[in-house]
Amino acid sequence: MKSFFASFLFLVGSCATLRHSEKVEKLRNSIQFSDRELVSQYMATISQEELKEFVYQVASDKYMGRMTGQPGHDSLCNYLINYYKTLEYQSPKGYPDYKQIVPKEALPPGVNSSLNVIAFIEGSEYPNEYVYITGHSDHEGVVEGLIYPGADDNGSGTAALMEIAEAFKMAENNGHGPKRSLVFLHVTAEEIGLYGSKYYSENPIFPIEQTTTVLNTDMIGRVDPKHQENENYIYLIGSDRLSTELDFIAQEANETFTNLELDYTFNDPKDPNSYFFRSDHYNFADKGVPVIFFFNGEHEDYTKPTDTPEKVNYPLLKKRTDLIFATAWYLVNAEQPVTKEVL
């Protein structure tokens, strides 16, 4: 009797595993880019030259290291605002000039009020569903007389948002606007504790419950020591924690367009670095929104005044930006939003 019962449990477990495998395979096979030519067409408008121009701009000494609440960061925010005005992006209703003020009361003691910058394209079919692409615009400021330019952290992510925004705007102008609303969110105060994204997630301009996904870019322009022999990679963090489907979408985008090595090392919940909790996507994930954190890992110039623009790998930054663009394209144009289910 004991032997039979053990055999019965084995059969039940095997059937459950088979059903799970079939469900996973069915989901994976359902994710296919039906408009590859369009994606490739607008992906081609993302250029190394413009990414380089934007990184050099964001990391310029004139912004004095972009410290939260300081004039240098405010000046960079005005530069970003003028950029979105030039592209003729929409500003959220009730928030003229793309500004969300983060009051000093929401920031650590001694830090002045600061700005989140928000621009969006309204979706043509599902305007009340929102996909975000985020990246922090602040950095370390001036420390002991030295400017911390933050070319990789996070000039690289800021440049990526700007190029992706231009590509989507070109597509919209040519009659290929997104089905869902697409939001570009440059947040402040990441370096001092994720306060800008925390404030936004608690005071959202667009409803959090209607936010389908967040793609966060924070340091995507360099190569870490682990990958010196093979720079063709990007770390994905959080992509499967709240939605297996979201992770599969990123994988499909990569296999179709970029062929990077997707490194999940830092996605391990037991990883001692705890990067999942250390960038702005976390404040959305904490409210149940599926997220992906795109990251290149730490390098010798991380949080140092030597994180300068000439050290950014621009061909690699282009390739990583392409992956984020393709992933976003699928998310805003799929017939259904991603399922908040982990298989």
Secondary structure in CASP SS format (residue, H / E / C, confidence):
PFRMAT SS
TARGET T0000
AUTHOR 0000-0000-0000
METHOD secondary structure of the structure
MODEL  1
M C 1.00
K H 1.00
S H 1.00
F H 1.00
F H 1.00
A H 1.00
S H 1.00
F H 1.00
L H 1.00
F H 1.00
L H 1.00
V H 1.00
G H 1.00
S H 1.00
C H 1.00
A H 1.00
T H 1.00
L H 1.00
R H 1.00
H H 1.00
S H 1.00
E H 1.00
K H 1.00
V H 1.00
E H 1.00
K H 1.00
L H 1.00
R H 1.00
N H 1.00
S H 1.00
I C 1.00
Q C 1.00
F C 1.00
S C 1.00
D C 1.00
R H 1.00
E H 1.00
L H 1.00
V H 1.00
S H 1.00
Q H 1.00
Y H 1.00
M H 1.00
A C 1.00
T C 1.00
I C 1.00
S C 1.00
Q H 1.00
E H 1.00
E H 1.00
L H 1.00
K H 1.00
E H 1.00
F H 1.00
V H 1.00
Y H 1.00
Q H 1.00
V H 1.00
A C 1.00
S C 1.00
D H 1.00
K H 1.00
Y H 1.00
M H 1.00
G H 1.00
R H 1.00
M E 1.00
T C 1.00
G C 1.00
Q C 1.00
P H 1.00
G H 1.00
H H 1.00
D H 1.00
S H 1.00
L H 1.00
C H 1.00
N H 1.00
Y H 1.00
L H 1.00
I H 1.00
N H 1.00
Y H 1.00
Y H 1.00
K H 1.00
T H 1.00
L C 1.00
E C 1.00
Y C 1.00
Q E 1.00
S C 1.00
P C 1.00
K C 1.00
G C 1.00
Y C 1.00
P H 1.00
D H 1.00
Y H 1.00
K E 1.00
Q E 1.00
I E 1.00
V E 1.00
P C 1.00
K H 1.00
E H 1.00
A H 1.00
L C 1.00
P C 1.00
P C 1.00
G C 1.00
V C 1.00
N C 1.00
S C 1.00
S E 1.00
L E 1.00
N E 1.00
V E 1.00
I E 1.00
A E 1.00
F E 1.00
I E 1.00
E C 1.00
G C 1.00
S C 1.00
E C 1.00
Y E 1.00
P E 1.00
N E 1.00
E E 1.00
Y E 1.00
V E 1.00
Y E 1.00
I E 1.00
T E 1.00
G E 1.00
H E 1.00
S C 1.00
D C 1.00
H E 1.00
E C 1.00
G C 1.00
V E 1.00
V E 1.00
E C 1.00
G C 1.00
L E 1.00
I E 1.00
Y C 1.00
P C 1.00
G C 1.00
A H 1.00
D H 1.00
D H 1.00
N H 1.00
G H 1.00
S H 1.00
G H 1.00
T H 1.00
A H 1.00
A H 1.00
L H 1.00
M H 1.00
E H 1.00
I H 1.00
A H 1.00
E H 1.00
A H 1.00
F H 1.00
K H 1.00
M H 1.00
A H 1.00
E H 1.00
N H 1.00
N C 1.00
G C 1.00
H C 1.00
G C 1.00
P C 1.00
K C 1.00
R E 1.00
S E 1.00
L E 1.00
V E 1.00
F E 1.00
L E 1.00
H E 1.00
V E 1.00
T C 1.00
A C 1.00
E C 1.00
E C 1.00
I C 1.00
G C 1.00
L C 1.00
Y H 1.00
G H 1.00
S H 1.00
K H 1.00
Y H 1.00
Y H 1.00
S H 1.00
E H 1.00
N C 1.00
P C 1.00
I C 1.00
F C 1.00
P C 1.00
I H 1.00
E H 1.00
Q H 1.00
T E 1.00
T E 1.00
T E 1.00
V E 1.00
L E 1.00
N E 1.00
T E 1.00
D C 1.00
M C 1.00
I C 1.00
G C 1.00
R C 1.00
V C 1.00
D C 1.00
P H 1.00
K H 1.00
H H 1.00
Q C 1.00
E C 1.00
N C 1.00
E C 1.00
N C 1.00
Y E 1.00
I E 1.00
Y E 1.00
L E 1.00
I E 1.00
G C 1.00
S C 1.00
D C 1.00
R C 1.00
L C 1.00
S C 1.00
T H 1.00
E H 1.00
L H 1.00
D H 1.00
F H 1.00
I H 1.00
A H 1.00
Q H 1.00
E H 1.00
A H 1.00
N H 1.00
E H 1.00
T H 1.00
F H 1.00
T H 1.00
N C 1.00
L C 1.00
E E 1.00
L E 1.00
D E 1.00
Y C 1.00
T H 1.00
F H 1.00
N H 1.00
D C 1.00
P C 1.00
K C 1.00
D C 1.00
P C 1.00
N C 1.00
S C 1.00
Y H 1.00
F H 1.00
F H 1.00
R C 1.00
S C 1.00
D C 1.00
H C 1.00
Y H 1.00
N H 1.00
F H 1.00
A H 1.00
D C 1.00
K C 1.00
G C 1.00
V C 1.00
P C 1.00
V E 1.00
I E 1.00
F E 1.00
F E 1.00
F E 1.00
N C 1.00
G C 1.00
E C 1.00
H C 1.00
E C 1.00
D C 1.00
Y C 1.00
T C 1.00
K C 1.00
P C 1.00
T C 1.00
D C 1.00
T C 1.00
P H 1.00
E H 1.00
K H 1.00
V C 1.00
N C 1.00
Y H 1.00
P H 1.00
L H 1.00
L H 1.00
K H 1.00
K H 1.00
R H 1.00
T H 1.00
D H 1.00
L H 1.00
I H 1.00
F H 1.00
A H 1.00
T H 1.00
A H 1.00
W H 1.00
Y H 1.00
L H 1.00
V H 1.00
N H 1.00
A C 1.00
E C 1.00
Q C 1.00
P C 1.00
V C 1.00
T C 1.00
K C 1.00
E C 1.00
V C 1.00
L C 1.00
END
